[in-house]
Amino acid sequence: MDSEDHFDFDIFLSYNHLDRVRVHTLADKLRIDGIHIWLDEWNIFNKDHIAKEINRGLDKSKTLGVCVSLNSHTSIWRRLETHVFIRKHKDDERRSIFVIRLDNSNIHKLFKQFKSFDLSSPSNTEEYKKLLKEFNK
């Protein structure tokens, strides 16, 4: 990414595939609300270049959305995506990391420094509205 302020995606959703249904539901809702999403199944077309496509998605995304659940703690890809995003973009003030809670699991102390949104209950519309507001700043 060069110095321009344009990103192709508002958020890159990083998750464990065991949470696929919940994350896809969230992604569909965000997309309906005008948020540009990078989601692996929507953006990786060449399975031979998964790592390259993920890196490209991270570079083109303004925000990393770390989806946290009991399942996510075992996700190697989620850990790698988070590590790469932090390493490559830690000094870029235009970028953010959001922690999106999918259930009542504990948030690792590393993630406590980032904005967090509790979407563990689909009825928690206030948290979803707070998340949406972040994209309109």
C-alpha positions as CSV (number, residue, x, y, z in Angstrom):
1,M,0.0,0.0,0.0
2,D,1.4,3.4,-0.9
3,S,0.8,6.6,0.9
4,E,-2.7,7.2,-0.6
5,D,-5.7,7.1,1.8
6,H,-7.7,4.6,-0.2
7,F,-8.3,1.0,0.9
8,D,-10.2,-1.5,-1.2
9,F,-11.7,-3.1,2.0
10,D,-13.0,-1.5,5.2
11,I,-12.3,-4.7,7.1
12,F,-10.5,-8.0,6.8
13,L,-12.4,-10.7,8.8
14,S,-10.0,-13.1,10.4
15,Y,-11.8,-16.2,12.0
16,N,-11.7,-19.9,12.5
17,H,-13.7,-21.9,9.9
18,L,-15.6,-23.5,12.7
19,D,-17.2,-20.1,13.1
20,R,-18.0,-19.8,9.4
21,V,-21.8,-19.5,9.7
22,R,-21.6,-16.8,12.3
23,V,-18.9,-14.8,10.5
24,H,-20.7,-15.1,7.1
25,T,-23.9,-13.8,8.7
26,L,-22.0,-10.9,10.2
27,A,-20.2,-10.2,6.8
28,D,-23.5,-10.3,4.9
29,K,-25.0,-7.8,7.4
30,L,-22.0,-5.5,7.2
31,R,-22.1,-5.7,3.4
32,I,-25.8,-4.7,3.3
33,D,-24.9,-1.7,5.5
34,G,-22.3,-0.6,2.9
35,I,-19.1,-2.0,4.5
36,H,-16.6,-3.5,2.1
37,I,-15.5,-6.8,3.5
38,W,-12.5,-9.0,2.8
39,L,-13.5,-12.6,3.5
40,D,-11.4,-15.5,2.4
41,E,-14.2,-17.3,0.6
42,W,-15.2,-14.2,-1.2
43,N,-11.7,-13.2,-2.3
44,I,-9.5,-16.3,-2.6
45,F,-10.0,-17.8,-6.0
46,N,-6.7,-19.5,-6.6
47,K,-6.2,-22.1,-3.8
48,D,-2.5,-22.5,-4.9
49,H,-1.8,-19.0,-3.6
50,I,-3.7,-18.7,-0.4
51,A,-0.9,-17.0,1.6
52,K,-0.3,-14.5,-1.2
53,E,-4.0,-13.7,-1.4
54,I,-4.3,-13.3,2.3
55,N,-1.3,-10.9,2.4
56,R,-2.8,-8.9,-0.4
57,G,-6.1,-8.7,1.4
58,L,-4.4,-7.6,4.6
59,D,-2.5,-4.9,2.7
60,K,-5.7,-3.6,1.0
61,S,-7.8,-3.5,4.2
62,K,-8.1,-0.6,6.6
63,T,-9.1,-2.7,9.5
64,L,-8.4,-6.2,10.8
65,G,-11.4,-7.7,12.4
66,V,-10.2,-10.5,14.8
67,C,-13.2,-12.7,15.4
68,V,-12.7,-14.2,18.9
69,S,-14.5,-17.4,20.0
70,L,-13.7,-20.6,21.8
71,N,-12.8,-22.0,18.3
72,S,-10.5,-19.1,17.4
73,H,-8.0,-19.9,20.0
74,T,-6.9,-22.9,18.0
75,S,-6.8,-21.2,14.6
76,I,-3.3,-20.9,13.2
77,W,-4.5,-18.8,10.3
78,R,-6.2,-16.3,12.5
79,R,-3.0,-16.0,14.6
80,L,-0.8,-15.6,11.4
81,E,-3.2,-13.0,9.9
82,T,-3.1,-11.0,13.2
83,H,0.7,-11.2,13.4
84,V,1.2,-10.1,9.8
85,F,-1.2,-7.2,10.1
86,I,0.4,-5.9,13.3
87,R,4.0,-6.4,12.0
88,K,3.4,-4.7,8.7
89,H,1.0,-1.9,9.7
90,K,1.7,-1.1,13.4
91,D,3.0,2.4,12.6
92,D,0.2,3.2,10.1
93,E,-2.3,5.4,12.0
94,R,-4.9,4.9,9.3
95,R,-5.3,1.3,10.2
96,S,-7.1,-0.3,13.2
97,I,-7.7,-3.7,14.8
98,F,-11.1,-4.5,16.1
99,V,-11.8,-7.5,18.3
100,I,-15.2,-9.0,17.5
101,R,-16.5,-11.4,20.2
102,L,-18.6,-14.2,18.8
103,D,-19.2,-16.0,22.1
104,N,-18.5,-15.6,25.8
105,S,-14.9,-16.8,25.6
106,N,-12.1,-14.7,27.2
107,I,-10.2,-12.2,25.2
108,H,-6.5,-12.7,25.3
109,K,-4.6,-9.9,27.0
110,L,-2.9,-9.0,23.7
111,F,-6.2,-8.0,22.3
112,K,-7.4,-5.9,25.3
113,Q,-5.6,-2.8,23.8
114,F,-7.9,-2.8,20.8
115,K,-11.5,-1.7,20.4
116,S,-13.8,-4.6,21.2
117,F,-17.4,-5.3,20.1
118,D,-19.5,-8.0,21.8
119,L,-21.5,-9.6,19.1
120,S,-22.0,-12.9,21.0
121,S,-25.7,-12.3,21.0
122,P,-27.5,-11.5,17.7
123,S,-29.9,-9.4,19.7
124,N,-27.1,-7.0,20.8
125,T,-27.9,-4.3,18.2
126,E,-26.2,-1.6,20.2
127,E,-22.8,-3.2,19.8
128,Y,-23.4,-3.7,16.1
129,K,-24.3,-0.1,15.8
130,K,-21.1,0.9,17.6
131,L,-19.1,-1.3,15.2
132,L,-20.8,0.4,12.2
133,K,-20.1,3.8,13.6
134,E,-16.3,3.1,13.5
135,F,-16.4,2.8,9.7
136,N,-18.0,6.3,9.4
137,K,-15.2,8.2,11.2
